[in-house]
Amino acid sequence: MIKRVVSKNYSLGETEVASPSGNPLRVYDLERTLCDILRGSGSDLQIITDAMKRYVASKDKDIHRLMQYAEQLRVKPKVLRYMEVLL
């Protein structure tokens, strides 16, 4: 699936992790990934719900960052809807 990304948002949430063999990989953080899932129109509701539940239960969550990303990526109403139910 091809998605367009505004160039100023491309590096939003970008981080680096090590692959299993120790090589550096550039990936998006949890918050950006959740926003991207919510941006999709054909996303499965069960997948979104499970991802949001796991995020809320995670010790690595940063809700402030999630809200900043949601604002910038224009999915804040969707994020707020899930957060209201899960928190």
N, C-alpha and C positions, 0 to 999 in steps of 0.2 A: 504494500500500500504506500502511495506517495502522499506526503503531506508538505504543505508549504509552511515555512517558518520565516517570520520577519527577521531580517538580518541582525537587528539589535537584540533580539531574543535568543539567537542561536546559542550563545555561550552561557545563557542564564542557567545556573544550576550545574554547570559542568564541573566535574571533579575527576580525580585520577585514582584508580585502584590497581592492585597487582593481579595479574591473571594467575591461574593455578601454577603456571610454570615460572612465575615471577616477573613477567613482562608488564610494563605499564599499559593500562587501558584507560582511555578517556570515556567516561560515562556520565549520565545525568544522575543527580542525587534523588533521594526518595520523593522529596517535595515536587521536583520538576516532573518526575515520572507520573505521579498522581495527577498533576495538572494536565499532562499530555493525554492520559487515559480519559479524563473527563472532557477534554476538547473533542475527542472523537465522537462522531454521531452514531457509529455502528457498534459502539462498545457494549459488551454484554453486561447487563445490570448485575448479575451474580458476581462477575469478575470485579467490577467496580466496588460493590459492597464488601466483598472479601478483602480487597486491597485496602480499603479505608479502615475496616475493622483491625486489620493487622498493623496498619500505621498507628492508629490510636493506642494500641496495646504495646507498641514498640518503645523501648527506652531511648532510641535514637531520634525520636520525632522532634521537630522544631516547628511548632504550629505558627509562630510568628513569621518564619520564612515561608511556610506554605501559603499563608495569607498574602504575603508580598508577591509571591509568584502568581497566585491566583488573580490578583489585581492586574498585574502586568500582562498575563496571558488571557485575561477576560473570561475567567471561569469562576470568579469569586462567588456568585450566587449559588452555583452548584456545590462548591466546596462548603459554603456555609450551611446548606441544606443537610449535607452528610454530617458535618461537625455538630450541628444542633441535636441530631438524633443520637450520635455516638458518644458525645461527652456529657 
